[in-house]
Amino acid sequence: MKLPNSYYNTMSFFGSLIAGFCFILIVFLFVITSVFTDGGGYIGLITFIILPMIMIVGLLMIPLGMYLKTRREERSGKEETRWKVIDLNNKRTRNAMIIFVVGTFVILFASAIGSYNAFHYTESNEFCGTLCHSVMSPEYTAYQQSSHAHVKCVECHVGEGADWYVRSKLSGLYQVYSVTFNKYPKPIPTPIHNLRPARETCEKCHWPNKFYSNRIVNIRSYLADTFNTECNITLKMKTAASISTSGHSEGIHRHINPKVKIEYIATSEHRDTIPWVRYTDLETNEVTIYKDEYEPLPEEKMLSSETRTMDCMDCHNRPSHLFNSPTDYIDDGINKGTIPKELPYIKQIALQVLKVKFSTADSALNFINDSITKYYKEEHPEIYNKSKKLIDSAISGIQEEFGKNSFPQMNVYHTSYVNHIGHQESKGCFRCHSGTMVSETGKKIRNDCNLCHTILLQGVDTLIQSTFVNGALEFKHPVDIDEAWKEAACSECHSDLY
């Protein structure tokens, strides 16, 4: 089939080869990924993004080559400068038109399928979590263990609508540049200040008018002593009012009651220091401003600071990417049975070993193995000789839990990201409920332990205290520290353990 003379040039020829080769590869890889669903993150990238871009370049080379050849012939006088006439009685013109029409139809059809698949691929968890594996490995690993593991990344990070989709892709261009040229910080900083508001993402499932009843939570932990003594505490979490008809008039989720508005100013990057709060009752328009009586926010600082309206993310700031502390993940391992509780001193030595910061994951795993083995071999040879299998099992369990929560290559540990839920290892609730936030009328933001939860059961080993579901026990610290727990925030001691 003969084509116009202008087609026969090096650029157009190579453009045809490139476009044709890419098209065949795209079809082949599309069939492969359709048959074998687990193709890996990079196959989708190559099939729906990289190869189509190269094919488009090849297609553009064809008319560009034809144009350049025609221009050269016009300048040399071989061809007269005039508008081209499309004469379908001319066989070459007719052949070119058939190829153009059929080719355009095929390319448009393939582009529609490719664009659809490219859109869904860039919205997939695979694309978000595994494509830039070394960068996003901490977040993706934590996400897979979270309660939102079946919620797509984009449903929280992008949400609905074309405008946020475009914003996310434009933001992604800089992220690609950062990864390509190793310009990204370690760890990735938070909070993400341009993240879509929670009312447009979280509240699609967790809407404020929904009633969340009280929950019973049992926490089983272990002391860092000789026998890894078991410690239990059962809490009734007051997530909402005790009577459902009261809605959000009381309880923890009163903060998202649509009838009130809570605003605050944070003076720290991670929003863990809050010296100013404004509470507005939207039904009565009554406004109450609370200020830290010991460290008030200076007037000039207040004018230049961001006043943020409180939403879900101000407490639930790690809903899918939580990195547990060694205390918590060692407890998890013991509860699951991957770290044997019957091995004496195991939690104590594990916490000592895990205080070290490592440069790579491999060096961390080797250090855990060598240190724990050396400890039992030198300090407790009788245990080492009698319980070698338990020691090996404990080492494997600790390494497994470490790998889920610590990522030396990205400098990510539990201390890298502050978790505002609770108050044990960070200020959390006590950012506002510190007992030092006072209004002009002397009204305080309460810090009563029973405001958010009551203790129904507590105790170490077999020494258990309990009460009725509507009762409340006074907290008893599992280690005897007298009344010190009443005088300081939990995080003042627990955050210094590592």
N, C-alpha and C positions, 0 to 999 in steps of 0.2 A: 504494500500500500504506500503510494508516494505521497509525500507531504510537501508543503510549500518550501521553496529553496531556502528561505530564511531560517528554517528549522535546522538545517544541516550545518551546525557549528559546534565547536567543542563544549562551550558552556551549556547549551541546551541538551546536548547528548549526555553529558555527565549529570545534569539536573534530572533527566529522565531516569537514568540509572539509579540515582540516589532515592528519588521518589518511589520508583517501582520496588526497589529492594526494601525500603522502609515499610511500604504498604504490605508486602508479603510477610515481613517479620511481625508486623502488628497483627495481621490475621492469624498467623501461626501462634503467637503468644496469647492472643485472645482465646483461641481454641484450647490451648494448654491450660490456661487459668480457669476456663469454664469446666473442663473435665477434672482437673486436679485443683480443688478449691484452695488448698494450702500452698500457695505459690511463693510466699514470702513477700516482704514489704517492697523489695527492689523491683520485682517483676511488674507490679502495678505502676511504679514510677516510670519504668522504661516503656511499658506498653501504652499508657494513656497520656504521658506527658513528654518524655524525651523524644521517642521515635516520631510522634506526630509533629513536633517542632522541627525536627530534621527533614521530614517529608515536605513540610510547607516550604522550607528553604529550597529543597530540590525543585518543587513545582514553580517557585518564583524564578529560579534560574532559567527555566525554559523560555518564557516570554522575554526575559531580560536579554538572553543570548540572541534571540530572534531580532529584538530591537537593535541591539548593538551591531549585528551583521548588516541589517538593512541600512543603518546610518553610515556604516563604512562604505557600502556599495553606492549610496547616494553621493558621498563626498568624492568617491573615485570616478563618478560619472557613469557607472555601470547601470544604474537604475535611476529613473526620473523621479524627482520629489513630487509626490501627489498622494491624495487620499486613496487608500486601498479600497477596491471594489469587491464586495462579496458576491461572487457569481457562482451559484450552485450548479450551473451547467459545466463549470470547469471541474474536472475530476479531482484535481489536487485540492481545490478549495472545498469541494464536497467531502472529501475524505477527512480534511482537517476539521470541518464542521461536525461530522459524525463523531470523531474522536473527542472533540471539545464537549459536545453535548453529553455523550455517554460517560466520558471521564468526569465531567462536572457532577452528573447525577450520582455516580458511584462515590465520588469524594464527599459530596454533601451527605449522602446516606451514611457513609462510614464516619464522617465527622459528627453527625448527630449521635450515633451510637457511642463513638469515642468520647464526645463531650459529656454525655450522660454518665458514662463509666468514670471519666476523669473527675467529674463533680463528686460522685459517690466515693471514689477512692480518696480524694483529698478530705472528705468528711469522715473517713473511717478511723477507728481506734488504731488500726495497724499503721496508717500513715502518721498519725500524731505520736504514737508511742515507740515505734520500732525503726522508722526511717533514719532518724538521727539518734541511733541507739545509745551511744556513749553519753550524749547530752541529756536525753529524756529518760534514761534507764531508771533513775531513782523514782521519778514521778510515775512512770508506767508500772513499775513493780509494786509501789504502794497502792496505786489505783486498783490493780488486780486483786488485792486483798481487802478492799474497802467494801462498804455496803452499797456503793454506787458502781460496782464492777460491771453491771449490765446496763448502765446508762452511758451512752456514747459521749466521748470527750466534748464534741461540738455542741451538745445540748446544754452544757454549762458554760463552755468557753466562747461560744458563738451565739447560739440561740436561733430563733426564727427571724426571717426577713433578709432581703437582698442587701440592705445597707450594711448590716453587721457582718454578713458574709464577705462583702467587698473589703470592709475594714480589716477583717482577719487575714485576708489574702495579701493585702498591702503590707500589713504588719509582718506577715510571713516572709516577704521578700527580704526584709532586713534580717530576719532570723536566719534565712538561708545564707546570706552574706556572712553573718556572724559565725555560723558553723563552718562554712567553707574556709574562712581565713582565721579561724580560732580566735575570734574576738569576744566570745561570750564569757561572762563572769562565772566563777565557781565558788559557791553554789549559785544557781539562778536566783536573783533577788525577788523577794515578795514583801508586801503585797503588790499585786499587779494593779497599778493605779488606773489603767484604761480598761479594766475588765467590765463587762456588761453588768448593770445593776442586778442584784439578786431578785428584785421584784419582777424582772423580765425573764429570769431563768429558773431559779430555785422554786419560786412561787407558782410555776406552772404545775408542779406536783404537790408542793407543800404550801398551799395557799393559806393566808392568815386567818380566814374565817373558819377553817377546818379545826375541829376540836381534837386536841391531842390529850388523851387521858393519862393519868399518872402511871408511872412505870416502876416495876420492882427490879432492881439491879443488884446482882450478887457479884462481889469481887473477891476472888481467891488469890492471895499472894503468899509469898514465903519470906521469912526473915533470913538475913545473911548470917546465920549462926551455924553451929556444928551440924545440927540435924535438919537444916532447912525447914524450920518449924512453920507449919501451915497457919495462916491468918485469914479469917473470913470476916467480911462485913457486908451486910445486906441493907440497901438503901431504898426508900420509897422516893423516887424522883418526882417532884411536884411540877411536871411539865405544863400543867394547866390547873384550872380550878377543880376542887374535889367534887363539885356538883356541876354536871355538864351544862346545865342551863345558864351557868355563870359565864360561860365562854372563856375569854381571856382576861377576865377581871382580876385574876390573881395567878400565881404560879410563874414558872420560868418564862413561858412564852407570852407573858404579859408585855414583854418588850416589843412584840410584833402585833400587838392589839391595834387594829385599824382605827380605833377611837383615840389613840394617843400618838404623839410624835416625840421621839427622843433624839436629841442631837448632842454631839460632843466635839471637843477639840483634843487631839492627841499631840503630844510634844515629842514623840519618838517615832522613828521611821516604821517600826513594827506595830505601832498603835498599842503598845503595852503600858504607856504612861498617859493617864487621862486626868488632867487637873480641873476640867470644866465640863459640866453637863447641863443641858437645858431640856426640861420636861414640859410638854405642852398637852393639856387635855383638850382635844379637838371638839368636844361637846360643849364645854363651858368656856373655852379659850383662856383658861387659867394657865399661866406660865410660871414655872419654878426653876430658878437657876441655882445649881449647886457648884461650889468651889472648894478646892482642897484647902482646908484651914491651915495646914502647915507649909505647903508649897503652892500658893496660889499662882495662877497664870498672870504675868504682867499685862497691863492694858495694851501696850504697844505690840506685844507678842500676839495677843488675842486678835488684834485687827489684821495682822499679816498671816494668820493661820487659817487653814481650811476648816470650816464647820461642816462636819459630816453627819448625815442622817443615818441613824442606826438601822441596819438590816441584818438578815440572816448571817452574812459573812463576817460580821463583827464578833460573833461568838463562834460560829461554825466555820472558822477560817481554814480548817484543814479537813474538809468533808470527805475527800477522796485521796489525799496525798499526805497521810499521817506517818511520821517516822517515830516509832516508839523508842523510849529510853531503854538502856540495858536492863534496868530493874523490871520494866514491864515485859520486855520480850523474853527474858529468862523465865519469868513467871509463866508466860504463855507456853514456853517449851516444856516446863515441868508439868503444867496442866494437860498438855497434849501427850505427854509421856515420851517425848523425844529427848528430854533431859531427865535422867533418872533421879527422882527425889530421894531415893534411899542411899545415894552416894553422898557421904558426909562432906561438908564444906563446899559443895559444888557451886552454890550461888555466891558465896563469899569470894572464892577465888575467881569466878567468872567476872564479877564486878571489878575486881582489881585489874584483871587482864584487859578488860574493855575500856579502861580509862585512857589507854594509849591511842593516839591518833596515827593513822597509817597513810602511806603514800599510794599504795595499790591494794586491791582486794586480795591478790595472791599473798602479799606480804602479811596481810592481816590474818588470813586463814592459817598460814604457816606459824605465825606468832602465837595464835590461840592454841594450836596443837602442841607446839614445843613448850610453851609456858605451863599449861595445865599438866602435861605429862611430867615435866620437871618438878612441879610443885608436889605432886603425889609421890614421885619417885624419891625425892629428897626429904620432904617434910613428913610424909606418912607412908613409909615403905610397906607397912603391913597392909594398908588399904590397896596400894598399887599391886602387890603380889596376889591379893585375894580377889580384887575387883577390877582387873584389867579390862574386861569386856564392858563393864559399866562406865569406866573412864573413857574408853573409845566411843561409846554411845553418846556420852555427855558432850564430848568434843564435837562430834558430828552434829548434834542438836544445836549447840551454841553457834557453830559455823553457819548452819542453815538459818537460824534466826538473825544472826549478824548480817548475812547476805540480803535479807529482806528489808533491813532497816538502816544499814550504813553503807555508804558508797564513797570510798576514799578517792576514786578517780575524779569525782565531782565535788569533793570536800563536803559531802552531805552526811550529817549525823543528826541525832535527835535535837541537838542544840542549835542546828542551823535554821530551823523554822519554829517560831513560837506557836504553841497551840493554846488558844484562848478558852477552850472548853475546860471547865473544872478549875482547880486552883492548887494542885499539888506541886507541879514542877514549873509552873509559870504563874504570874499574877492572875491571869484569867478573869474570873468573876470579881476578884478583889481590885481590879483596875478602877472600878466604880464603887463596889460594895466594900470599901476599906474601913468605913466608920469615920473617915476624915472628910467626907464630902458633905458640906453644910450649906444650907440656904441662908438668906438674910434674916429669915424668921426663926432660925435655929433648927429647922427641920433637917434630918440627916438621911442619907441613903443607907438603909439598914445593912448590917453585916451579920445578922443572926444566922447561925448554922442551920436552923430549921426553916429558914425562908425558902430555900430551894429543895431541900430534902430532909427526911427524918431517918434516923438509924433504927432499923427493926431488929437487927441481929449483929453481934460483933463478938470477937474473941479469938484467942490464940490456942491452936491445937484443940483440946477437948474442953477448955474453959470458956464456954459460950454463954453470953447473955442474950436474951431475946425479949420481945414485947409484942403486943397485939398490933394489927395492921394500922390502927389509928393512934397508936402510942408513939413514943419517941425516947430513945436512950441517949444519955449524954455520952459524947465521944470519949473513948478510952484509947490512948495511944498504945499500939502493940508493944512498944519498947518504953520502959519507964523513964519519962522525961519530966515528971511532975506536972506542973501547970504551964510549962513553957509553950505548949501548943496553943494556949489561949492568948499569949502575949505577942506572937509573931505569926506572919503568914506562913503557910506550909512551904511555899517555894523558897523561903529564905534559908531553909535547911536542905530541902530535897534537891534544889537546883545546884547545890554545892557538892553533891555526891560524886559528880563526874568531872 
